[in-house]
Amino acid sequence: MLSPRFLLLRSAASLTTRSLCTGGLPKDGRAPDMVDGNPLLHVSNVRNRLREIVGASTNWSDHKQAMAERVSLSSMLAKSQQELPVKTMKDSYLEVHLPLGSEPQLREKYLTFHNTVRFGRILEDLDSLAVLISYSHTYNPELKRSPLSIVTALVDKIDMRQHNIYPNCDIKFTGHVTWVGKTSIEAKMHMSQFQNGAYSSVLDATFVMVARDPENKRAAFVNPLKPDGPEEEKIFQEGEANKSRRVELSTASLLKVAPTNEEREIVHSLFLNTLDPKTVSFRSRVLPPNSEWMEDAKMKGLEICHPQERNIFNRIFGGFLMRKAYELGWANACSFGGRRPNLVAVDDILFQRPVDIGSLLLLSSQVCYTEGNYIQVRVHSEVFNPLTRQHNTTNVFHFTFSSDHEVPNIVPQTYGESMLYLDGKRHFNQTVQQ
């Protein structure tokens, strides 16, 4: 959870003036423009603000020209982190409002056919907010445009505090930078929704951003962060611990090292449980009761990446990729469990490479682990070049869902599927059993 000092800043004083749920709105149905003398940032203005900071255009042809002109900004980059002024957590604090209750025309974009809020849209907003928070930390008032290209490197974790997001109640996003390295930034965000006269917590999110040069070719330095007081020092140390944990998990990846002894026993037990007792042969496999082969728990999709979904750097918007991956993962979990699932957590979304406009994006969803009423889904995205016939991985997404009843056990058949099973179990343990 983020620091109450910043996440709840001004909230007590502003509850009486901010837009509330339907029925508690001002007569004109609009949220106030100011709270305590401070302007409120509307969620639809976040990406426009980012374009202003970078100098990008909303027009497709002008946008390409603006990106080409950014090359000249390289001379503004700091040669070392010591050249940059120290910032505090308060410098990057932002509060963004999504007025679903007071703007019915906006609600259509966020509405599902079940009359709930599309979580994929929330992922898009979180991604944009994380980028804007990072630019707020690195902001230099003397420059008209930022020379930095700040992009999402990793969604470390998103923890759901409640399953229901109401389509007719206003939402508030708050967040700030909590840790920085030399070229990387950790931004934490909190989402709450106004209902029954107060804001209630919906989710906490941790994103890791990286700063690059204007051409997005090499790393660039960011402002150092100085904690102010013991509370902020604790938050900063948590960021240090998160970095160490990520390094440790990367080192222990099943793509690099063999499973642990305990994990090898799990795989062997799964194998023994599928042997046909009638043949006593290693080649004869039978599906145990209340189980499903992993091979049969897949779902795939294809996206043609059009300019409409581009970010401020002329690549496909990371939030769009997350939305598409989430919706495919949700559909897969729904099909597997036979009921509408609830999202429990998102973790370890790795952005390995950008996706260019015009790409053919292949999405593959796999139920890789189940336990009780929980479904762990892994979504792999890759770009396919129809001319060279090459496939390049761009992202890997991990989603944890829950169902209102027990789901079938997922059973791997091959060694590769067994590694997916163990990896899914690791992610499940990190999100649910912590």
Long-range contacts (C-beta under 8 A, 24 or more apart in sequence): 1-190, 1-204, 2-174, 2-175, 2-176, 2-178, 2-188, 2-189, 2-190, 2-204, 2-235, 3-89, 3-231, 3-232, 3-235, 5-231, 5-232, 6-89, 6-90, 6-93, 6-174, 6-176, 7-174, 7-175, 7-190, 9-93, 9-95, 9-174, 10-35, 10-36, 10-38, 10-95, 11-199, 15-197, 15-198, 15-199, 18-97, 18-170, 18-172, 18-194, 19-97, 19-99, 19-101, 19-102, 19-170, 19-194, 20-101, 20-169, 20-170, 20-194, 20-197, 21-101, 21-166, 21-168, 21-169, 21-170, 21-194, 21-195, 22-101, 22-168, 22-169, 24-197, 25-101, 25-102, 26-102, 29-102, 29-103, 29-104, 30-99, 30-102, 30-103, 31-97, 31-99, 31-102, 31-103, 31-170, 40-95, 40-97, 41-94, 41-95, 41-96, 41-97, 42-96, 42-97, 42-99, 43-96, 43-97, 43-98, 43-125, 43-173, 44-106, 46-96, 46-125, 46-128, 46-129, 46-132, 47-128, 47-312, 49-132, 50-128, 50-131, 50-132, 50-135, 50-312, 51-312, 53-135, 53-139, 53-145, 53-146, 54-145, 54-146, 54-149, 54-312, 54-313, 55-144, 55-145, 56-312, 56-313, 56-314, 60-307, 63-310, 63-314, 64-314, 67-313, 67-314, 70-145, 70-147, 70-149, 70-214, 70-215, 71-214, 71-215, 72-214, 73-145, 73-146, 73-147, 73-214, 74-147, 74-213, 74-214, 74-215, 76-143, 76-147, 77-147, 77-148, 77-213, 77-214, 77-220, 77-221, 78-220, 78-221, 79-221, 80-221, 81-182, 81-221, 81-222, 81-223, 81-224, 83-221, 84-138, 84-221, 84-222, 84-223, 84-224, 85-223, 86-223, 86-224, 86-225, 86-226, 87-137, 87-138, 87-177, 87-223, 87-224, 87-225, 87-226, 88-225, 88-226, 88-227, 88-228, 88-232, 89-176, 89-177, 89-178, 89-225, 89-227, 89-228, 89-232, 89-235, 90-176, 90-228, 91-136, 91-137, 91-139, 91-177, 92-133, 92-134, 92-136, 92-137, 92-176, 92-177, 92-187, 93-136, 93-174, 93-175, 93-176, 94-129, 94-132, 94-133, 94-136, 94-173, 94-174, 94-175, 94-176, 95-172, 95-173, 95-174, 96-125, 96-129, 96-172, 96-173, 96-174, 97-170, 97-171, 97-172, 97-173, 98-125, 98-170, 98-171, 98-172, 98-173, 99-170, 99-171, 100-166, 100-167, 100-168, 100-169, 100-170, 100-171, 101-168, 101-169, 101-170, 101-194, 102-170, 107-167, 107-168, 110-167, 111-167, 114-340, 115-167, 116-164, 116-165, 116-167, 117-165, 117-166, 117-167, 118-323, 118-327, 119-165, 119-326, 119-330, 119-343, 120-322, 120-323, 120-324, 120-326, 120-327, 121-323, 122-165, 122-191, 122-203, 123-319, 123-322, 123-323, 123-326, 123-346, 124-317, 124-319, 124-320, 124-322, 124-323, 125-173, 125-319, 126-158, 126-173, 126-189, 126-191, 126-205, 126-207, 126-319, 127-152, 127-207, 127-317, 127-318, 127-319, 127-322, 128-319, 129-173, 129-175, 129-189, 130-175, 130-187, 130-189, 130-205, 130-207, 130-209, 131-209, 133-175, 133-176, 133-177, 133-187, 133-189, 134-177, 134-185, 134-187, 134-209, 134-211, 134-222, 136-177, 137-177, 137-180, 137-185, 137-222, 137-223, 137-225, 138-211, 138-222, 138-223, 147-213, 147-214, 147-220, 148-211, 148-212, 148-213, 148-214, 148-220, 148-222, 149-211, 149-212, 149-213, 149-214, 149-215, 149-216, 149-220, 149-313, 150-185, 150-209, 150-210, 150-211, 150-212, 151-209, 151-210, 151-212, 151-216, 151-313, 151-318, 151-351, 151-354, 152-207, 152-208, 152-209, 152-318, 152-351, 153-184, 153-208, 153-209, 153-210, 153-350, 153-351, 154-207, 154-208, 154-246, 154-348, 154-349, 154-350, 154-351, 155-205, 155-206, 155-207, 155-208, 155-322, 155-346, 155-347, 155-348, 155-349, 156-186, 156-206, 156-207, 156-208, 156-242, 156-246, 156-347, 156-348, 157-205, 157-206, 157-345, 157-346, 157-347, 157-348, 157-431, 158-203, 158-204, 158-205, 158-206, 158-345, 158-346, 158-347, 159-203, 159-204, 159-205, 159-345, 159-431, 160-202, 160-203, 160-342, 160-343, 160-344, 160-345, 161-201, 161-202, 161-203, 161-204, 162-200, 162-201, 162-202, 163-342, 163-343, 165-193, 165-202, 166-193, 166-195, 169-193, 169-194, 169-195, 170-194, 171-202, 172-199, 175-205, 177-225, 178-206, 178-235, 178-236, 178-238, 178-239, 179-225, 179-235, 179-236, 179-238, 179-239, 179-240, 179-242, 179-243, 180-222, 180-223, 180-224, 180-225, 181-222, 181-243, 182-219, 182-221, 182-222, 183-210, 183-211, 183-219, 183-220, 183-221, 183-222, 184-208, 184-209, 184-210, 184-211, 184-222, 185-209, 185-210, 185-211, 185-222, 186-239, 186-242, 186-243, 206-242, 208-246, 216-313, 216-354, 249-348, 254-419, 254-422, 254-423, 259-419, 259-422, 263-422, 263-425, 266-422, 266-425, 267-412, 267-418, 267-421, 267-422, 270-411, 270-412, 270-418, 270-421, 273-411, 274-411, 274-413, 285-413, 287-411, 288-409, 288-411, 290-408, 290-409, 291-408, 291-409, 291-410, 291-411, 292-336, 292-408, 292-409, 292-410, 292-411, 293-411, 293-413, 294-366, 294-367, 294-368, 294-410, 294-411, 294-412, 294-413, 294-417, 294-420, 294-421, 295-413, 295-417, 297-332, 297-336, 297-366, 297-367, 297-410, 298-332, 298-364, 298-365, 298-366, 298-367, 299-328, 299-331, 299-332, 299-335, 299-364, 299-365, 300-328, 300-362, 300-363, 300-364, 300-365, 301-328, 301-362, 301-363, 301-365, 302-360, 302-361, 302-362, 302-363, 303-360, 303-361, 303-363, 304-358, 304-359, 304-360, 304-361, 305-355, 305-356, 305-357, 305-358, 305-359, 305-360, 305-361, 306-357, 307-357, 310-357, 313-354, 314-357, 315-354, 315-355, 315-356, 315-357, 316-354, 316-355, 316-356, 316-357, 316-359, 316-361, 318-351, 321-355, 321-361, 321-381, 321-394, 321-395, 322-349, 322-397, 324-361, 324-363, 325-349, 325-363, 325-365, 325-379, 325-381, 325-395, 325-397, 326-379, 326-397, 326-399, 328-363, 328-365, 328-379, 329-365, 329-377, 329-379, 329-397, 329-399, 329-401, 330-399, 330-401, 331-365, 332-365, 332-366, 332-367, 332-377, 333-367, 333-375, 333-377, 333-399, 333-401, 333-403, 336-367, 336-375, 336-407, 336-408, 337-375, 337-401, 337-403, 337-405, 337-407, 338-403, 338-407, 339-403, 339-404, 339-405, 341-375, 341-401, 341-402, 341-403, 342-401, 342-402, 342-403, 343-399, 343-400, 343-401, 344-374, 344-400, 344-401, 344-402, 344-431, 344-432, 345-399, 345-400, 345-431, 345-432, 346-397, 346-398, 346-399, 346-400, 347-398, 347-400, 347-427, 347-430, 347-431, 348-396, 348-398, 348-427, 348-430, 349-395, 349-396, 349-397, 349-398, 350-395, 350-396, 351-394, 351-395, 352-393, 352-394, 352-395, 352-396, 353-392, 353-393, 353-394, 354-394, 355-383, 355-394, 356-383, 359-383, 359-384, 360-384, 360-385, 360-386, 361-394, 362-391, 366-420, 367-410, 368-410, 368-420, 368-421, 368-423, 368-424, 369-410, 369-421, 369-424, 369-425, 369-427, 369-428, 370-407, 370-408, 370-409, 370-410, 371-425, 371-428, 372-406, 372-407, 373-402, 373-403, 373-404, 373-405, 373-406, 373-407, 374-400, 374-401, 374-402, 374-403, 374-407, 374-428, 374-432, 375-400, 375-401, 375-402, 375-403, 375-407, 376-400, 376-401, 376-424, 376-425, 376-427, 376-428, 377-401, 378-420, 378-423, 378-424, 378-427, 398-424, 398-427, 400-427, 400-428, 400-431, 400-432
